[in-house]
């Protein structure tokens, strides 16, 4: 089982950039898929991007071309580089680790706020 620690949120202006990090501890961390979800006030949590243990990526249409997900197997850290941020990207962002047996682990969440 893994544990997740997120960092990197903050307040930026429209058009700015942020990079979120998600450190996964545990001996099986590299075998998990990593996903970034977000939840805005009054809305459901939605999948933003994911990367499998083999490096296959997925992006929601709303962030394609602006966000990049990656992972560093050497330090068990996943990243979400967010460029060209918009006010509608404002949300709490959560890191998720999905095991091959279907078990989900969640990070504590980090606030991203984009001012107009």
C-alpha positions as CSV (number, residue, x, y, z in Angstrom):
1,X,0.0,0.0,0.0
2,X,1.2,3.5,-0.8
3,X,0.9,6.8,0.8
4,X,0.7,10.1,-1.1
5,X,2.0,13.6,-0.3
6,X,1.1,16.4,-2.6
7,X,2.7,19.8,-3.0
8,X,2.8,22.7,-5.4
9,X,-0.6,24.4,-5.4
10,X,-1.1,28.1,-5.0
11,X,-2.5,31.3,-6.5
12,X,-1.6,32.4,-10.0
13,X,-3.0,34.8,-12.6
14,X,-4.7,33.8,-15.8
15,X,-2.1,32.5,-18.2
16,X,0.3,31.5,-15.4
17,X,1.8,28.1,-14.6
18,X,2.1,25.8,-11.7
19,X,3.6,22.4,-11.2
20,X,2.0,19.9,-8.8
21,X,4.0,17.1,-7.2
22,X,2.8,13.8,-5.7
23,X,5.3,11.7,-3.8
24,X,4.3,8.1,-3.4
25,X,5.9,6.1,-0.6
26,X,5.8,2.3,-0.5
27,X,7.6,-0.5,-2.2
28,X,4.9,-1.0,-4.9
29,X,4.5,2.7,-5.8
30,X,6.1,2.3,-9.3
31,X,3.4,-0.3,-10.2
32,X,0.5,2.1,-9.6
33,X,-1.1,4.3,-12.1
34,X,-1.1,7.9,-11.0
35,X,-4.0,10.2,-11.7
36,X,-4.7,13.9,-10.9
37,X,-8.3,14.8,-10.1
38,X,-9.9,18.1,-9.3
39,X,-13.0,19.2,-7.5
40,X,-14.3,22.7,-7.8
41,X,-16.9,24.1,-5.3
42,X,-20.3,22.6,-6.0
43,X,-19.0,20.2,-8.6
44,X,-18.1,16.6,-8.8
45,X,-14.5,15.4,-8.7
46,X,-13.2,14.9,-12.2
47,X,-10.2,13.2,-13.7
48,X,-7.8,15.7,-15.2
49,X,-4.9,13.4,-16.3
50,X,-3.5,10.0,-15.6
51,X,-0.3,8.1,-16.4
52,X,-0.1,4.3,-16.2
53,X,2.8,2.4,-14.7
54,X,4.0,1.9,-18.3
55,X,3.9,5.6,-19.1
56,X,0.6,5.8,-21.1
57,X,-1.1,9.1,-20.5
58,X,-4.7,10.4,-20.6
59,X,-5.9,13.9,-20.6
60,X,-9.4,15.4,-20.2
61,X,-10.4,17.5,-23.2
62,X,-10.5,20.6,-21.0
63,X,-6.7,20.4,-20.3
64,X,-5.3,18.9,-23.5
65,X,-2.4,21.0,-24.8
66,X,-2.1,22.9,-21.5
67,X,-1.3,20.3,-18.9
68,X,1.4,17.6,-18.9
69,X,1.5,14.6,-16.6
70,X,4.7,12.8,-15.9
71,X,6.4,10.6,-13.4
72,X,9.9,9.9,-12.1
73,X,10.3,6.3,-11.2
74,X,13.7,7.0,-9.5
75,X,12.1,9.1,-6.8
76,X,8.5,7.8,-7.0
77,X,7.0,11.2,-7.8
78,X,4.3,12.1,-10.1
79,X,4.0,15.6,-11.6
80,X,1.3,17.7,-13.2
81,X,2.7,20.7,-15.1
82,X,-0.1,23.2,-15.7
83,X,0.4,26.0,-18.2
84,X,-1.9,28.6,-19.6
85,X,-4.1,28.4,-16.5
86,X,-7.6,29.7,-16.6
87,X,-10.0,30.7,-13.9
88,X,-12.0,27.6,-14.6
89,X,-9.0,25.5,-13.5
90,X,-9.6,26.7,-10.0
91,X,-10.2,23.7,-7.8
92,X,-8.7,21.4,-5.2
93,X,-6.4,19.0,-7.0
94,X,-6.0,15.5,-5.7
95,X,-3.4,12.9,-6.5
96,X,-4.6,9.3,-6.9
97,X,-2.6,6.1,-7.0
98,X,-4.5,3.2,-8.5
99,X,-3.1,-0.3,-7.9
100,X,-3.3,-3.2,-10.4
101,X,-5.8,-4.9,-8.0
102,X,-8.1,-1.8,-8.2
103,X,-7.2,-0.2,-4.8
104,X,-7.3,3.6,-4.8
105,X,-5.2,5.8,-2.5
106,X,-5.8,9.6,-2.4
107,X,-3.5,12.5,-1.5
108,X,-4.6,15.2,0.9
109,X,-5.4,17.7,-1.9
110,X,-3.9,21.0,-2.8
111,X,-5.7,24.2,-3.7
112,X,-5.1,25.8,-7.1
113,X,-6.6,29.2,-7.6
114,X,-6.4,31.2,-10.8
115,X,-7.4,34.8,-10.7
116,X,-8.8,36.6,-13.7
